[in-house]
Amino acid sequence: MEIINNSPSVIIVLHEIYGINHHIQKVCEKFSLKGYDIICPNLINLRKPFNYNFQEEAYKYFMRNVGFDSAVHQVKQIVKKAKQQYDHIYLLGYSIGATIAWLCSVEENVCDGIIAYYGSRIRDYLDIMPKCPALLIFAEKEKSFNVQQLVISLKKLNSDVYMLNGKHGFSDPFCENYNEKSFEEAETLVDNFLEKNC
């Protein structure tokens, strides 16, 4: 999915395990209306996204058929091509997309900033020191790990790290964990981050 406004800045939106669903489409449209060009690669390469009820199947599909290494390679290729056209390149990822953005940040001059929403697998890559500005936004409650401990570790890595009220998916209006107040707080953090780093 691409939306072209002939902007000097592009946001590469990286979806969750589900693929390019209504939430990701809305994110793309919102940033397009703010004047950015948008590139949203279909990392799972399926015509239809997974339904939220099939979370486990979606995760298994991603890990078996795509995996982080392949996804990072795909995104770096997109960034390389985008560099020929854009002055500013940002990666905006949700969940696995957030972890992919984090993994891309390890190299010099890959992009001008990453924004990562609830990238729970970032905890597996704490040896990374991002080479660009990084905004990391986490939900306060996660089933599989201690968010507070992760936030403390990440703050040592010179990143802007925030923990907002709610559960994984709080910024997705189509998700049962949607939290409007935290969604709005996150929006403000993202807008300020982009303004500061543009």
C-alpha positions as CSV (number, residue, x, y, z in Angstrom):
1,M,0.0,0.0,0.0
2,E,1.3,3.4,-0.9
3,I,-0.1,7.0,-0.6
4,I,1.9,9.6,-2.5
5,N,1.6,13.3,-1.7
6,N,5.0,14.2,-3.3
7,S,6.3,15.0,0.2
8,P,10.0,15.2,1.0
9,S,9.3,12.9,4.0
10,V,8.0,9.3,4.0
11,I,6.7,7.1,6.8
12,I,7.1,3.4,6.3
13,V,4.4,1.8,8.3
14,L,5.1,-1.7,9.5
15,H,2.0,-3.8,10.4
16,E,1.4,-6.3,13.2
17,I,1.2,-10.1,12.7
18,Y,-2.3,-9.7,11.2
19,G,-1.2,-7.9,8.0
20,I,-2.6,-4.7,6.5
21,N,-5.9,-4.5,8.3
22,H,-8.4,-1.6,9.0
23,H,-6.2,-0.3,11.8
24,I,-3.1,-0.1,9.7
25,Q,-5.0,1.4,6.8
26,K,-6.4,4.1,9.1
27,V,-2.8,4.8,10.4
28,C,-1.6,5.2,6.8
29,E,-4.5,7.6,5.9
30,K,-4.0,9.7,9.0
31,F,-0.3,10.4,8.4
32,S,-1.1,10.9,4.7
33,L,-3.5,13.7,5.7
34,K,-0.7,15.2,7.7
35,G,1.2,15.5,4.4
36,Y,3.6,12.6,4.6
37,D,4.1,10.0,1.8
38,I,3.3,6.5,3.0
39,I,4.7,3.2,2.2
40,C,3.2,0.2,3.9
41,P,4.7,-3.1,2.7
42,N,2.6,-6.3,3.0
43,L,5.2,-8.3,5.0
44,I,3.1,-11.4,5.3
45,N,2.3,-11.3,1.5
46,L,-1.4,-12.3,1.9
47,R,-4.3,-10.7,0.1
48,K,-6.5,-10.7,3.2
49,P,-5.3,-9.9,6.8
50,F,-5.8,-12.3,9.7
51,N,-8.8,-11.6,11.9
52,Y,-8.0,-10.7,15.5
53,N,-9.6,-14.0,16.6
54,F,-6.7,-15.8,14.9
55,Q,-3.9,-14.3,16.8
56,E,-2.0,-17.5,17.5
57,E,-2.3,-18.7,13.8
58,A,-1.2,-15.2,12.6
59,Y,1.9,-15.3,14.9
60,K,2.8,-18.9,13.8
61,Y,2.3,-17.9,10.1
62,F,4.6,-14.9,10.5
63,M,7.3,-16.8,12.3
64,R,7.2,-19.8,10.0
65,N,6.8,-18.0,6.6
66,V,8.4,-14.6,7.2
67,G,10.5,-14.3,10.4
68,F,12.3,-11.2,11.7
69,D,15.4,-11.6,9.5
70,S,13.5,-11.7,6.3
71,A,11.2,-8.8,7.3
72,V,14.2,-6.7,8.3
73,H,15.8,-7.4,5.0
74,Q,12.6,-6.4,3.1
75,V,12.3,-3.2,5.0
76,K,16.0,-2.3,4.5
77,Q,15.5,-2.8,0.7
78,I,12.4,-0.4,0.8
79,V,14.4,2.1,2.8
80,K,17.3,1.9,0.3
81,K,15.0,2.7,-2.6
82,A,13.2,5.4,-0.6
83,K,16.6,7.2,0.0
84,Q,16.8,8.0,-3.7
85,Q,13.5,10.0,-3.4
86,Y,13.1,11.3,0.2
87,D,14.9,13.7,2.5
88,H,13.5,12.1,5.6
89,I,12.5,8.5,6.2
90,Y,10.7,7.3,9.4
91,L,9.8,3.7,10.4
92,L,6.5,3.4,12.3
93,G,5.8,-0.1,13.6
94,Y,3.2,-1.9,15.7
95,S,4.0,-5.0,17.7
96,I,6.2,-7.2,15.4
97,G,6.4,-4.1,13.1
98,A,7.9,-2.2,16.1
99,T,10.5,-4.9,16.7
100,I,11.4,-4.8,12.9
101,A,11.8,-1.1,13.2
102,W,14.0,-1.5,16.2
103,L,16.2,-4.1,14.4
104,C,16.6,-1.7,11.5
105,S,17.8,1.1,13.8
106,V,21.1,-0.7,14.5
107,E,22.7,0.6,11.3
108,E,24.0,4.1,10.7
109,N,21.9,6.3,8.3
110,V,19.1,3.8,7.7
111,C,16.4,6.3,8.7
112,D,15.8,9.5,10.5
113,G,13.8,8.0,13.3
114,I,11.8,5.0,14.5
115,I,8.5,4.9,16.3
116,A,7.6,1.6,17.9
117,Y,4.3,0.7,19.5
118,Y,4.3,-2.2,21.9
119,G,7.2,-4.1,20.4
120,S,7.2,-6.9,23.0
121,R,10.0,-8.8,21.2
122,I,12.3,-5.8,21.5
123,R,13.1,-7.5,24.9
124,D,15.1,-10.1,22.9
125,Y,17.3,-7.5,21.3
126,L,18.5,-5.3,24.2
127,D,22.1,-5.4,22.8
128,I,21.0,-3.0,20.1
129,M,22.0,0.7,20.5
130,P,19.8,2.6,18.0
131,K,21.7,4.8,15.6
132,C,18.8,7.2,15.1
133,P,16.2,8.8,17.3
134,A,13.8,6.2,18.7
135,L,10.4,6.6,20.3
136,L,9.2,3.4,22.1
137,I,5.7,3.3,23.4
138,F,4.6,0.3,25.6
139,A,1.4,-0.8,27.2
140,E,1.6,-1.0,31.0
141,K,0.2,-4.5,31.0
142,E,1.6,-7.4,28.9
143,K,0.9,-11.1,29.5
144,S,4.4,-12.4,28.6
145,F,6.9,-10.0,30.3
146,N,7.5,-7.3,32.9
147,V,7.0,-4.0,31.1
148,Q,8.5,-1.9,33.9
149,Q,11.8,-3.8,33.8
150,L,12.0,-3.6,30.0
151,V,11.4,0.2,30.1
152,I,14.2,0.7,32.6
153,S,16.6,-1.3,30.4
154,L,15.6,0.6,27.3
155,K,16.0,4.0,28.9
156,K,19.7,3.2,29.3
157,L,19.9,2.9,25.5
158,N,19.3,6.6,24.9
159,S,15.7,6.1,23.6
160,D,12.5,8.0,24.4
161,V,10.5,5.3,26.2
162,Y,7.0,5.6,27.5
163,M,4.7,3.2,29.2
164,L,1.0,4.1,28.8
165,N,-2.1,2.8,30.6
166,G,-3.7,-0.2,29.0
167,K,-2.9,-3.5,27.3
168,H,-1.2,-4.5,24.1
169,G,-3.3,-2.9,21.2
170,F,-4.4,0.2,23.2
171,S,-3.9,2.4,20.1
172,D,-6.1,0.3,17.8
173,P,-9.7,1.4,17.7
174,F,-10.7,-2.0,16.2
175,C,-9.1,-3.9,19.1
176,E,-10.9,-4.9,22.3
177,N,-7.9,-3.4,24.3
178,Y,-8.4,0.1,22.8
179,N,-7.9,2.8,25.3
180,E,-8.9,6.2,24.0
181,K,-6.9,8.3,26.6
182,S,-3.7,6.3,26.0
183,F,-4.3,6.5,22.2
184,E,-4.4,10.3,22.4
185,E,-1.4,10.5,24.6
186,A,0.6,8.3,22.2
187,E,-0.6,10.5,19.2
188,T,0.8,13.6,21.0
189,L,4.1,11.8,21.7
190,V,4.4,10.7,18.0
191,D,3.5,14.2,16.6
192,N,6.1,15.8,18.9
193,F,8.7,13.2,18.0
194,L,8.2,13.8,14.2
195,E,8.2,17.6,14.6
196,K,11.5,17.4,16.6
197,N,13.2,15.1,14.2
198,C,12.0,16.4,10.9
